[in-house]
Amino acid sequence: MRTFIITLLIVIIVGIGAGIGFLTASIDSITNVNTEINPDASSQFFDVNGHLITTTVSAENRIPVKINKIPQSLEQAFLAAEDIRFYEHSGIDPRGIVRAIYSNILSKGVAEGGSTITQQLAKNAFLSQDRNLKRKVQEAILAFKLEQQYSKKEILEMYLNQIYFGQGSYGVEAASLQYFGKHVQDLTLAQSAMLAGIPKSPNYYSPMNNFKASKERQELVLDQMFKYHFITQEEMRKAKAEKIVITSAERKNSSDASYFIDYVSQLVAEKFGADALYKQGLKIYTTLDINMQVAAEAAAKDLPTFYTGANGVKQPQIAIVAIEPKTGYIKAMVGGRGNDQFNRAVLATRQPGSAFKPFVYLAAIESGMNAATLIEDKPVTFAGNWSPSNYSRQNYGWVSLRTALTHSYNIPAVLLADKVSPSKILYYAQQMGISTLVSSGAMSDNNLAMSLGGLTKGVIPLEMANAYAVLANQGVYNHPVAITKIVDRTGKVIYNNKPASHKVVSENSSYILVDMMKSVITSGTGYGANIGRPAAGKTGTTDTYNDAWFVGFTPDISAAVWIGQDEGGSVNMTGADLPATIWRNFMSAAHRNIEVHDFTKPPGVFIPSEPVIQKNEKTDSKKSDTDSKKDNSSKTDKKENSKQTPNNPATTPETPANSKPKELKPAG
């Protein structure tokens, strides 16, 4: 007997020692909870009107929300379903454990769990999902620590943002968007009860996987809410009868603005790092107008496909970018027609052709000329035997600057550049935001070929739209803006855009040029871009038809449309063709809810009438500077026969620039 007692005591002592050792090891391996629980979270992108555009693709689709954004019905649904004594216990609920054991014995299985909400948070935030004694001990200890460190509301907020709801969604906001297509604060009682029922078994109770089981679980949650006096019997009845419609997390509009979102994502990552973008749940408020974006994408669909490259990218390609002149806000951006990562609106550097001519005319106006100033369109040869010509191979004698720009004559543009100096033209283009110009060195753009758009590098669609916006904004330059502010997951504003605007061109000169460019649309090469309200613009075509542009503006929006092939090659169209049509279609839709008004005329500005010019037989001004207008009925056929349309301004096409090698210098 004595031996038995001694043996028993030894076993008890060893057991206690082992238990203490096990408990000590479990405690030592517990994570410190003194730091705030911040699981990875997706960032959200909003348009200029506060509408959600999309969220980042993160390892876990989680969008944290504050407890005050979570409706009371959802909180109560979780308490009824998961932990009715949440506000009474200290992390572990002995009564709940006893109740769970009793329920499981009666059902001869696992019918109810004994873990509190605090324990579930401890497990999800710090521990593995292993079912063993060590983890349960750690879970209990962590639950006590969490209760000491945080308030009940803070614990509930962290839990509701942490828990998994199936379909890749973590937290109540992501789940609400996933299943119901609405923010969590907008949930009905019926939807709240369904959401609260999912975490018990996310895959099984996901309404997308098993709506019948999800509905049954929802009704059980509603029964519990009634049992614990959270809702009345009538509220329970109505909630059970409410028709639940499961939707998608995708926006109901037809655009996710992928090129623009990529552009903004790069800006955010450069400023705050990739981890901030993909893990810290930022709210990124952008300048995009989703309605204008949809209009831009719809307009881009008019582009035909010549072929599809080996990389699956359709050709030709397109870029559309729209800017609000008064603010520099980027309102719409199409960087291509596919899913490739090359954003042509901000990365493509292409030859502008005659779309560069407004900078020439601006320099001339700033030098004292005006719309009625005459210049002689005649054969001319510069040093190096460069003899620029109009595309029609005709000369028109004395023409006004307005006429020359309206019909995009080449020789007057070169003569003006020679008169005011190429360096002055480059200066104004750079002041208006064209960053790709080469000002010095062997490959400098400081030559006459530049006046026809023959540049060393080319221009970027975003910068062209913004440069033209300077004219619409009375000569004031605004740096292009894509982000208005960024808010972190705590609600703190960590970035706020500060406008960067300054006057770069006189208000008078801007208005005179705008008035001239209005004629391009009303009676010149840009007639196909007419939107029935005051607008100004310019066509652009390179002499090999590799690039076709239309860039134009109203007082409210400046937009650039570029069409070309990524690897070069003719697109068999001019700026007056499809680019003008696409611009017109986009701008018409973009202005649908914008009041019609004209450009503001500065006090004292005089716009002279078109001068009367004596015509002669050799330079008959009735002969328009026309090229071959492509038949729009078959734009996919690059060999389409041309149509001559010399007297119809509605079909007067762009005159492509015929620039020569850049080392040629003007005579004299």
C-alpha positions as CSV (number, residue, x, y, z in Angstrom):
1,M,0.0,0.0,0.0
2,R,2.8,2.3,0.9
3,T,4.5,1.6,-2.4
4,F,1.3,2.3,-4.3
5,I,0.9,5.7,-2.5
6,I,4.5,6.6,-3.2
7,T,4.1,5.6,-6.9
8,L,0.9,7.6,-7.2
9,L,2.5,10.7,-5.7
10,I,5.4,10.4,-8.1
11,V,3.0,10.1,-11.0
12,I,1.1,13.1,-9.8
13,I,4.2,15.2,-9.3
14,V,5.6,14.2,-12.7
15,G,2.2,15.0,-14.2
16,I,2.1,18.4,-12.6
17,G,5.6,19.1,-13.6
18,A,4.9,18.0,-17.2
19,G,1.8,20.1,-17.2
20,I,3.7,23.1,-15.9
21,G,6.4,22.5,-18.5
22,F,3.8,22.2,-21.2
23,L,2.0,25.3,-20.0
24,T,5.3,27.2,-19.8
25,A,6.3,26.2,-23.3
26,S,2.9,27.2,-24.6
27,I,3.1,30.6,-23.0
28,D,6.7,31.2,-24.2
29,S,5.7,30.5,-27.8
30,I,2.8,33.0,-27.7
31,T,3.1,36.1,-29.8
32,N,3.1,39.5,-28.1
33,V,-0.3,41.2,-28.4
34,N,0.8,44.6,-27.3
35,T,0.9,45.8,-31.0
36,E,-2.3,46.5,-32.9
37,I,-3.7,43.7,-35.0
38,N,-3.4,44.8,-38.6
39,P,-3.9,42.0,-41.1
40,D,-3.1,42.6,-44.7
41,A,-5.9,44.5,-46.5
42,S,-6.7,45.4,-50.1
43,S,-6.6,49.1,-51.1
44,Q,-9.6,50.7,-52.7
45,F,-9.7,53.1,-55.6
46,F,-12.5,55.7,-55.9
47,D,-13.4,58.0,-58.8
48,V,-13.8,61.8,-58.5
49,N,-17.4,61.4,-57.3
50,G,-16.5,58.9,-54.6
51,H,-17.7,55.8,-56.4
52,L,-15.6,52.7,-55.9
53,I,-13.8,51.7,-59.1
54,T,-11.9,48.6,-57.9
55,T,-9.7,47.1,-55.2
56,T,-6.1,45.9,-55.4
57,V,-5.5,42.2,-55.9
58,S,-3.9,41.2,-52.6
59,A,-3.2,37.8,-50.9
60,E,-6.3,38.3,-48.9
61,N,-9.3,40.3,-50.1
62,R,-9.9,42.4,-47.0
63,I,-11.2,46.0,-46.7
64,P,-11.1,47.1,-43.1
65,V,-14.0,49.2,-41.7
66,K,-14.4,51.0,-38.4
67,I,-17.0,49.6,-35.9
68,N,-19.2,52.7,-36.4
69,K,-19.6,51.7,-40.0
70,I,-20.9,48.3,-39.1
71,P,-24.7,48.2,-38.6
72,Q,-26.0,47.2,-35.2
73,S,-28.0,44.4,-36.8
74,L,-24.8,42.8,-38.1
75,E,-23.1,43.1,-34.7
76,Q,-26.2,41.5,-33.0
77,A,-26.3,38.8,-35.6
78,F,-22.8,37.7,-34.8
79,L,-23.3,37.9,-31.0
80,A,-26.4,35.7,-31.4
81,A,-24.7,33.2,-33.6
82,E,-21.2,33.1,-32.1
83,D,-21.0,34.5,-28.6
84,I,-24.1,35.8,-26.8
85,R,-22.1,36.5,-23.6
86,F,-19.4,38.5,-25.4
87,Y,-19.9,41.6,-23.3
88,E,-19.9,39.6,-20.0
89,H,-16.9,37.2,-20.1
90,S,-13.2,38.0,-19.9
91,G,-12.1,36.1,-23.1
92,I,-13.2,32.6,-22.1
93,D,-16.7,31.7,-21.3
94,P,-17.0,28.7,-18.9
95,R,-20.8,28.7,-19.3
96,G,-20.4,28.6,-23.0
97,I,-18.0,25.7,-22.8
98,V,-20.4,23.7,-20.6
99,R,-23.3,24.6,-22.9
100,A,-21.3,23.4,-26.0
101,I,-20.3,20.1,-24.3
102,Y,-23.9,19.4,-23.3
103,S,-25.2,20.3,-26.9
104,N,-22.6,18.1,-28.5
105,I,-23.4,15.1,-26.2
106,L,-27.1,15.4,-27.1
107,S,-26.4,15.6,-30.8
108,K,-23.7,12.9,-30.6
109,G,-21.4,15.1,-32.6
110,V,-19.9,18.6,-32.8
111,A,-23.0,20.7,-32.9
112,E,-21.8,23.8,-31.1
113,G,-18.3,25.3,-30.4
114,G,-17.3,26.8,-27.1
115,S,-14.9,29.4,-28.4
116,T,-15.7,33.0,-27.8
117,I,-15.3,35.8,-30.3
118,T,-12.1,36.8,-28.5
119,Q,-10.7,33.3,-28.8
120,Q,-11.5,33.1,-32.5
121,L,-9.7,36.5,-33.0
122,A,-6.7,35.1,-31.1
123,K,-6.7,32.0,-33.2
124,N,-7.1,33.8,-36.6
125,A,-4.7,36.6,-35.8
126,F,-1.8,34.8,-34.1
127,L,-2.2,31.0,-34.3
128,S,-2.4,28.2,-36.8
129,Q,-5.7,26.3,-37.4
130,D,-4.3,23.1,-35.9
131,R,-6.7,21.3,-33.5
132,N,-4.5,20.2,-30.6
133,L,-4.2,20.9,-26.9
134,K,-1.2,23.2,-27.1
135,R,-3.1,25.5,-29.5
136,K,-6.2,25.6,-27.3
137,V,-4.1,26.6,-24.3
138,Q,-2.4,29.3,-26.3
139,E,-5.7,30.5,-27.6
140,A,-7.1,30.8,-24.1
141,I,-4.1,32.7,-22.8
142,L,-4.1,35.0,-25.8
143,A,-7.8,35.7,-25.3
144,F,-7.1,36.8,-21.7
145,K,-4.3,39.1,-23.0
146,L,-6.5,40.6,-25.7
147,E,-9.2,41.4,-23.2
148,Q,-6.7,43.2,-21.0
149,Q,-5.2,45.1,-24.0
150,Y,-8.3,46.2,-25.9
151,S,-11.9,47.2,-25.2
152,K,-14.8,45.0,-26.2
153,K,-15.7,47.3,-29.2
154,E,-12.1,47.1,-30.4
155,I,-12.0,43.4,-30.2
156,L,-15.3,43.1,-32.0
157,E,-14.1,45.5,-34.7
158,M,-10.8,43.5,-35.2
159,Y,-12.8,40.2,-35.3
160,L,-15.3,41.4,-37.9
161,N,-12.4,42.7,-40.1
162,Q,-10.4,39.5,-39.7
163,I,-12.8,36.6,-40.1
164,Y,-13.1,34.6,-43.4
165,F,-16.3,34.5,-45.4
166,G,-15.4,32.3,-48.3
167,Q,-14.9,33.3,-52.0
168,G,-11.6,34.8,-51.0
169,S,-13.2,37.5,-48.9
170,Y,-11.9,38.5,-45.4
171,G,-13.9,40.8,-43.2
172,V,-17.4,42.1,-43.3
173,E,-16.8,44.8,-45.9
174,A,-15.2,42.6,-48.5
175,A,-17.9,40.0,-47.9
176,S,-20.7,42.5,-48.2
177,L,-19.4,43.7,-51.5
178,Q,-18.7,40.1,-52.7
179,Y,-22.2,38.7,-51.9
180,F,-24.5,41.7,-52.0
181,G,-22.7,44.3,-54.1
182,K,-23.0,46.9,-51.4
183,H,-21.1,48.5,-48.5
184,V,-21.5,46.9,-45.1
185,Q,-23.3,49.9,-43.6
186,D,-26.1,49.4,-46.2
187,L,-26.9,45.8,-45.3
188,T,-30.5,44.9,-44.4
189,L,-31.3,42.7,-41.4
190,A,-31.8,39.7,-43.6
191,Q,-28.4,40.2,-45.3
192,S,-26.7,40.7,-42.0
193,A,-28.1,37.4,-40.7
194,M,-26.9,35.6,-43.8
195,L,-23.5,37.1,-43.5
196,A,-23.2,36.2,-39.8
197,G,-24.1,32.6,-40.6
198,I,-21.2,32.0,-43.1
199,P,-18.1,31.9,-40.9
200,K,-19.2,28.6,-39.2
201,S,-18.3,26.9,-42.4
202,P,-17.4,29.4,-45.1
203,N,-17.3,27.1,-48.1
204,Y,-20.4,25.2,-47.1
205,Y,-22.5,28.2,-46.1
206,S,-21.3,30.5,-48.9
207,P,-24.5,31.6,-50.7
208,M,-22.6,31.3,-54.0
209,N,-21.8,27.7,-53.3
210,N,-24.9,26.5,-51.5
211,F,-27.7,29.0,-51.3
212,K,-30.2,26.6,-49.7
213,A,-27.8,25.8,-46.8
214,S,-26.9,29.5,-46.5
215,K,-30.6,30.4,-46.3
216,E,-31.3,27.8,-43.6
217,R,-28.4,29.0,-41.6
218,Q,-29.6,32.6,-42.0
219,E,-33.0,31.6,-40.5
220,L,-31.3,29.9,-37.6
221,V,-29.4,33.1,-36.9
222,L,-32.6,35.1,-37.0
223,D,-34.2,32.7,-34.6
224,Q,-31.3,33.3,-32.2
225,M,-31.6,37.0,-32.6
226,F,-35.3,36.8,-31.7
227,K,-34.5,34.4,-28.8
228,Y,-32.0,36.9,-27.3
229,H,-34.4,39.9,-27.8
230,F,-32.4,41.7,-30.5
231,I,-35.4,41.7,-32.9
232,T,-39.1,41.4,-32.6
233,Q,-41.1,38.5,-34.0
234,E,-42.4,40.7,-36.8
235,E,-38.9,41.8,-37.8
236,M,-37.8,38.2,-37.8
237,R,-40.8,37.2,-40.1
238,K,-40.0,40.0,-42.5
239,A,-36.3,39.2,-42.6
240,K,-37.0,35.5,-43.4
241,A,-39.4,36.5,-46.1
242,E,-37.1,39.0,-47.7
243,K,-35.8,37.9,-51.1
244,I,-32.0,37.7,-51.0
245,V,-30.2,38.5,-54.3
246,I,-26.6,37.4,-54.6
247,T,-24.6,39.7,-56.8
248,S,-21.0,40.1,-57.8
249,A,-18.3,42.3,-56.3
250,E,-17.7,43.7,-59.8
251,R,-18.9,47.2,-60.5
252,K,-22.2,47.5,-62.3
253,N,-20.7,49.8,-64.9
254,S,-18.7,48.4,-67.8
255,S,-15.3,49.6,-66.8
256,D,-12.6,48.8,-64.3
257,A,-10.3,51.5,-65.8
258,S,-7.4,49.0,-65.8
259,Y,-4.8,51.3,-67.5
260,F,-5.6,54.2,-65.3
261,I,-5.6,52.0,-62.1
262,D,-2.2,50.6,-63.2
263,Y,-0.9,54.2,-63.6
264,V,-2.2,55.3,-60.2
265,S,-0.9,52.1,-58.6
266,Q,2.6,52.9,-59.8
267,L,2.4,56.4,-58.4
268,V,1.3,55.1,-55.0
269,A,3.9,52.4,-55.0
270,E,6.7,54.9,-55.9
271,K,5.6,57.2,-53.0
272,F,4.7,54.8,-50.3
273,G,6.0,51.4,-51.4
274,A,4.3,48.3,-52.8
275,D,3.5,46.9,-49.3
276,A,1.4,50.0,-48.5
277,L,-0.5,49.5,-51.8
278,Y,-1.2,45.8,-51.5
279,K,-1.3,45.2,-47.7
280,Q,-2.2,48.4,-45.8
281,G,-5.8,48.9,-47.0
282,L,-5.4,52.4,-48.4
283,K,-8.3,54.4,-49.8
284,I,-7.1,56.1,-52.9
285,Y,-9.3,58.9,-54.2
286,T,-8.6,59.6,-57.9
287,T,-9.6,62.2,-60.5
288,L,-11.2,59.7,-62.8
289,D,-14.8,60.3,-63.8
290,I,-16.2,56.7,-64.3
291,N,-18.9,57.9,-66.7
292,M,-16.3,59.6,-68.9
293,Q,-14.1,56.5,-68.6
294,V,-16.9,54.3,-69.9
295,A,-17.5,56.8,-72.8
296,A,-13.8,56.7,-73.7
297,E,-13.7,52.9,-73.7
298,A,-16.9,52.8,-75.8
299,A,-15.4,55.2,-78.3
300,A,-12.2,53.2,-78.6
301,K,-14.2,50.1,-79.7
302,D,-14.7,51.8,-83.1
303,L,-11.1,51.0,-84.0
304,P,-10.8,48.1,-86.5
305,T,-8.3,45.3,-86.1
306,F,-5.7,44.8,-88.9
307,Y,-4.1,41.8,-87.2
308,T,-3.3,40.3,-83.8
309,G,0.4,40.0,-82.9
310,A,2.1,36.9,-81.5
311,N,1.7,38.4,-78.0
312,G,-2.1,38.5,-78.5
313,V,-2.2,42.3,-78.7
314,K,-4.5,43.7,-81.4
315,Q,-3.1,46.2,-83.9
316,P,-3.5,49.1,-84.5
317,Q,-3.5,50.4,-81.0
318,I,-5.1,53.4,-79.5
319,A,-4.7,55.9,-76.6
320,I,-7.3,58.3,-75.3
321,V,-6.7,60.6,-72.4
322,A,-8.9,63.4,-71.2
323,I,-8.0,66.2,-68.8
324,E,-10.0,69.0,-67.0
325,P,-8.2,72.2,-68.0
326,K,-9.0,74.2,-64.9
327,T,-7.6,71.5,-62.5
328,G,-5.3,69.2,-64.5
329,Y,-7.5,66.3,-63.3
330,I,-7.2,63.2,-65.5
331,K,-10.9,62.3,-66.2
332,A,-10.5,59.4,-68.5
333,M,-7.6,57.2,-69.8
334,V,-7.5,54.4,-72.3
335,G,-4.0,53.0,-72.7
336,G,-4.7,50.4,-75.3
337,R,-7.1,47.7,-76.4
338,G,-6.2,44.6,-74.5
339,N,-4.9,43.4,-71.2
340,D,-1.2,44.2,-71.8
341,Q,0.7,46.3,-69.3
342,F,1.9,48.9,-71.8
343,N,-0.1,52.1,-71.1
344,R,0.2,54.0,-74.4
345,A,-1.5,57.1,-72.9
346,V,1.4,57.7,-70.7
347,L,4.3,55.6,-72.0
348,A,4.1,55.7,-75.8
349,T,6.3,58.4,-77.4
350,R,5.1,58.9,-81.0
351,Q,5.5,61.5,-83.8
352,P,2.7,64.1,-83.6
353,G,2.7,65.3,-87.2
354,S,0.7,68.4,-87.7
355,A,-0.8,68.2,-84.1
356,F,2.5,70.0,-83.2
357,K,1.7,73.0,-85.3
358,P,-0.3,74.9,-82.7
359,F,3.0,75.5,-80.8
360,V,4.3,77.1,-84.0
361,Y,1.4,79.4,-84.3
362,L,1.4,80.2,-80.6
363,A,5.1,81.4,-80.9
364,A,4.0,83.5,-84.0
365,I,1.1,85.1,-82.1
366,E,3.4,85.8,-79.1
367,S,5.7,87.5,-81.5
368,G,3.0,90.0,-82.5
369,M,1.1,88.2,-85.3
370,N,-2.6,87.5,-85.4
371,A,-5.1,85.3,-87.2
372,A,-5.3,87.7,-90.1
373,T,-1.5,88.0,-90.6
374,L,-0.7,87.0,-94.2
375,I,2.1,84.6,-95.2
376,E,3.0,83.6,-98.7
377,D,2.6,79.9,-99.4
378,K,5.1,79.4,-102.1
379,P,7.9,77.0,-103.1
380,V,10.9,77.4,-100.8
381,T,14.2,75.6,-100.4
382,F,16.3,75.6,-97.3
383,A,19.9,74.7,-96.7
384,G,20.6,71.1,-97.5
385,N,18.2,71.3,-100.4
386,W,15.2,70.6,-98.3
387,S,12.1,71.8,-100.1
388,P,9.0,71.2,-97.9
389,S,5.7,70.9,-99.7
390,N,2.0,70.8,-98.9
391,Y,0.6,67.3,-99.2
392,S,-1.4,68.3,-102.3
393,R,1.8,69.5,-103.9
394,Q,0.0,72.8,-104.5
395,N,0.8,76.3,-103.3
396,Y,-1.9,78.8,-102.3
397,G,-0.2,82.1,-102.4
398,W,-0.9,84.6,-99.8
399,V,-3.0,83.0,-97.0
400,S,-3.8,84.1,-93.5
401,L,-2.5,82.3,-90.5
402,R,-6.0,81.2,-89.7
403,T,-6.4,79.7,-93.2
404,A,-3.0,78.0,-93.0
405,L,-3.8,76.4,-89.7
406,T,-7.4,75.5,-90.6
407,H,-6.3,73.5,-93.6
408,S,-3.0,72.4,-92.1
409,Y,-0.7,73.7,-94.8
410,N,2.9,72.7,-94.3
411,I,4.9,75.5,-96.0
412,P,3.4,78.4,-93.9
413,A,4.2,76.5,-90.7
414,V,7.9,76.1,-91.8
415,L,8.1,79.7,-92.8
416,L,6.7,80.8,-89.5
417,A,9.2,78.6,-87.6
418,D,12.0,80.2,-89.6
419,K,10.7,83.6,-88.8
420,V,10.1,83.3,-85.1
421,S,13.0,80.7,-84.5
422,P,12.6,77.0,-83.6
423,S,14.0,77.6,-80.1
424,K,11.0,79.9,-79.3
425,I,8.6,77.2,-80.4
426,L,10.4,74.6,-78.3
427,Y,10.3,76.9,-75.3
428,Y,6.5,77.3,-75.4
429,A,5.9,73.6,-76.0
430,Q,8.1,72.8,-73.0
431,Q,6.4,75.4,-70.8
432,M,3.1,73.8,-71.7
433,G,4.3,70.4,-70.5
434,I,5.9,68.6,-73.4
435,S,8.8,66.9,-71.7
436,T,10.2,64.7,-74.5
437,L,11.7,67.5,-76.6
438,V,15.5,67.5,-77.2
439,S,16.8,71.1,-76.8
440,S,20.5,70.6,-77.5
441,G,23.1,68.2,-78.9
442,A,23.5,66.4,-82.2
443,M,19.9,65.1,-82.1
444,S,18.3,68.4,-81.0
445,D,14.8,69.3,-82.1
446,N,16.0,72.9,-82.6
447,N,15.4,72.9,-86.4
448,L,12.7,73.6,-88.9
449,A,11.5,69.9,-89.3
450,M,10.1,70.3,-85.8
451,S,7.5,72.7,-87.1
452,L,5.9,69.8,-89.0
453,G,6.1,67.4,-86.0
454,G,9.4,65.8,-87.0
455,L,10.8,65.2,-83.6
456,T,13.8,63.2,-82.3
457,K,11.6,61.3,-79.8
458,G,8.0,62.3,-80.3
459,V,5.3,63.2,-77.8
460,I,3.2,61.4,-75.2
461,P,-0.7,61.5,-75.5
462,L,-1.1,62.6,-71.9
463,E,1.2,65.5,-72.3
464,M,-0.4,66.6,-75.6
465,A,-3.9,66.6,-74.0
466,N,-2.5,68.6,-71.1
467,A,-0.6,71.1,-73.3
468,Y,-3.7,71.8,-75.3
469,A,-5.5,72.2,-71.9
470,V,-3.3,75.2,-71.3
471,L,-5.0,77.0,-74.2
472,A,-8.4,76.1,-72.9
473,N,-7.4,77.5,-69.4
474,Q,-6.4,81.0,-70.6
475,G,-2.7,80.1,-70.7
476,V,-2.5,78.6,-67.2
477,Y,-0.6,75.3,-66.9
478,N,-1.8,72.6,-64.4
479,H,0.4,69.6,-63.7
480,P,-1.6,66.4,-64.6
481,V,-3.3,65.0,-61.5
482,A,-4.5,61.5,-61.0
483,I,-4.8,61.3,-57.2
484,T,-6.6,63.8,-55.0
485,K,-5.9,62.2,-51.7
486,I,-5.0,59.0,-49.9
487,V,-6.4,57.8,-46.6
488,D,-4.9,55.0,-44.5
489,R,-6.9,52.3,-42.7
490,T,-7.2,54.5,-39.6
491,G,-8.8,57.3,-41.5
492,K,-5.7,59.5,-41.5
493,V,-5.1,61.5,-44.7
494,I,-1.5,60.6,-45.6
495,Y,-1.5,62.4,-49.0
496,N,-3.4,65.4,-50.2
497,N,-2.8,66.8,-53.7
498,K,-1.6,70.4,-53.8
499,P,-2.5,72.1,-57.1
500,A,0.6,73.2,-59.1
501,S,-0.5,75.8,-61.6
502,H,1.2,78.8,-63.2
503,K,0.7,81.0,-66.2
504,V,2.9,80.0,-69.1
505,V,1.2,81.8,-72.0
506,S,-0.5,85.2,-72.1
507,E,-4.3,85.1,-71.9
508,N,-4.7,87.1,-75.1
509,S,-2.4,84.9,-77.2
510,S,-4.2,81.8,-75.9
511,Y,-7.6,83.1,-76.9
512,I,-6.4,84.2,-80.4
513,L,-5.0,80.7,-81.0
514,V,-8.1,79.0,-79.6
515,D,-10.2,81.1,-82.0
516,M,-8.1,80.0,-84.9
517,M,-8.2,76.3,-83.8
518,K,-12.0,76.5,-83.6
519,S,-11.9,77.0,-87.4
520,V,-10.1,73.7,-87.7
521,I,-13.3,72.0,-86.5
522,T,-15.9,74.2,-88.1
523,S,-14.4,74.4,-91.6
524,G,-11.0,72.6,-91.7
525,T,-9.3,69.3,-91.4
526,G,-11.0,68.6,-88.1
527,Y,-14.6,68.9,-89.4
528,G,-15.3,65.3,-88.5
529,A,-14.7,66.2,-84.8
530,N,-17.6,68.7,-84.7
531,I,-19.6,68.1,-81.5
532,G,-22.1,70.9,-81.9
533,R,-20.7,73.2,-79.2
534,P,-17.7,75.5,-79.0
535,A,-14.5,73.4,-79.4
536,A,-11.0,73.8,-80.8
537,G,-8.5,71.2,-82.0
538,K,-5.9,70.0,-84.5
539,T,-5.4,66.9,-86.6
540,G,-2.1,65.2,-86.9
541,T,-0.7,62.7,-89.4
542,T,2.8,61.6,-90.1
543,D,3.9,61.4,-93.7
544,T,4.1,57.6,-93.6
545,Y,0.7,57.3,-91.9
546,N,2.3,55.6,-88.9
547,D,0.6,58.0,-86.5
548,A,-2.8,59.6,-86.6
549,W,-4.0,62.1,-84.0
550,F,-6.8,64.3,-83.0
551,V,-6.2,66.6,-80.1
552,G,-8.9,69.1,-79.1
553,F,-10.7,70.8,-76.2
554,T,-13.7,72.6,-75.0
555,P,-13.6,75.0,-72.0
556,D,-14.3,71.9,-69.8
557,I,-12.3,69.0,-71.2
558,S,-9.1,68.6,-73.3
559,A,-8.7,65.2,-74.9
560,A,-6.1,63.5,-77.1
561,V,-6.7,60.5,-79.4
562,W,-3.8,58.7,-81.0
563,I,-3.9,55.7,-83.3
564,G,-0.9,53.7,-84.5
565,Q,0.8,50.3,-84.5
566,D,3.1,49.4,-81.6
567,E,5.9,48.4,-83.9
568,G,5.3,51.1,-86.5
569,G,3.8,50.6,-90.0
570,S,1.0,52.5,-91.7
571,V,-2.5,52.6,-90.1
572,N,-3.9,53.8,-93.5
573,M,-5.7,56.8,-92.0
574,T,-5.2,60.4,-91.2
575,G,-6.0,62.4,-88.1
576,A,-9.1,63.7,-89.9
577,D,-10.4,60.1,-90.2
578,L,-11.0,57.8,-87.3
579,P,-9.2,59.8,-84.6
580,A,-11.5,62.8,-85.2
581,T,-14.5,60.5,-85.2
582,I,-13.5,58.8,-82.0
583,W,-12.7,62.1,-80.4
584,R,-16.2,63.4,-81.4
585,N,-17.9,60.3,-80.1
586,F,-16.1,60.5,-76.8
587,M,-16.5,64.2,-76.3
588,S,-20.2,64.2,-77.2
589,A,-20.8,61.6,-74.5
590,A,-18.4,63.2,-72.0
591,H,-20.3,66.6,-72.3
592,R,-23.8,65.1,-72.0
593,N,-24.4,66.7,-68.6
594,I,-22.1,69.7,-69.0
595,E,-23.7,73.1,-69.8
596,V,-22.8,74.6,-73.2
597,H,-20.6,77.7,-72.9
598,D,-17.9,79.3,-75.1
599,F,-14.3,80.2,-74.3
600,T,-13.9,83.4,-72.3
601,K,-12.7,86.3,-74.4
602,P,-10.2,88.5,-72.5
603,P,-11.1,92.3,-72.5
604,G,-9.5,94.2,-75.3
605,V,-8.7,91.3,-77.6
606,F,-9.6,92.0,-81.2
607,I,-10.1,89.2,-83.7
608,P,-9.7,90.7,-87.2
609,S,-11.8,89.5,-90.1
610,E,-10.3,87.2,-92.7
611,P,-8.4,89.5,-95.2
612,V,-9.5,89.6,-98.8
613,I,-6.7,88.1,-100.9
614,Q,-6.2,88.7,-104.6
615,K,-6.2,85.3,-106.4
616,N,-4.2,84.4,-109.5
617,E,-4.1,81.5,-111.8
618,K,-1.0,80.0,-110.5
619,T,-2.1,79.9,-106.9
620,D,-5.8,79.4,-107.0
621,S,-6.9,79.5,-103.3
622,K,-10.1,77.5,-104.2
623,K,-8.0,74.4,-104.5
624,S,-8.0,72.8,-101.1
625,D,-5.0,71.1,-99.6
626,T,-6.5,67.6,-99.7
627,D,-5.1,64.1,-99.6
628,S,-6.8,60.8,-100.2
629,K,-9.7,60.4,-97.8
630,K,-10.1,56.7,-96.8
631,D,-13.4,55.0,-97.3
632,N,-14.8,54.6,-93.8
633,S,-16.9,51.7,-94.9
634,S,-13.9,49.4,-95.1
635,K,-11.2,50.7,-92.7
636,T,-9.9,47.2,-92.1
637,D,-8.6,47.0,-95.7
638,K,-5.3,48.8,-95.8
639,K,-5.4,48.9,-99.7
640,E,-8.8,50.7,-99.9
641,N,-9.0,53.0,-102.9
642,S,-9.0,56.6,-102.2
643,K,-11.7,59.2,-102.8
644,Q,-10.9,62.7,-104.0
645,T,-13.0,65.2,-102.1
646,P,-11.5,68.6,-103.0
647,N,-14.6,70.8,-102.3
648,N,-16.3,69.3,-99.3
649,P,-15.0,70.6,-96.0
650,A,-16.8,67.8,-94.2
651,T,-14.4,65.3,-95.8
652,T,-11.3,67.5,-96.1
653,P,-8.6,65.3,-94.6
654,E,-5.5,66.1,-92.7
655,T,-2.3,67.1,-94.6
656,P,0.5,64.8,-93.4
657,A,3.7,66.5,-92.5
658,N,6.7,65.7,-94.8
659,S,9.6,66.4,-92.5
660,K,13.2,65.9,-93.6
661,P,16.3,64.8,-91.7
662,K,16.8,66.8,-88.6
663,E,20.3,68.0,-89.4
664,L,19.0,70.2,-92.3
665,K,19.1,73.9,-91.4
666,P,17.2,76.8,-92.9
667,A,18.8,79.0,-95.5
668,G,19.8,82.5,-94.6
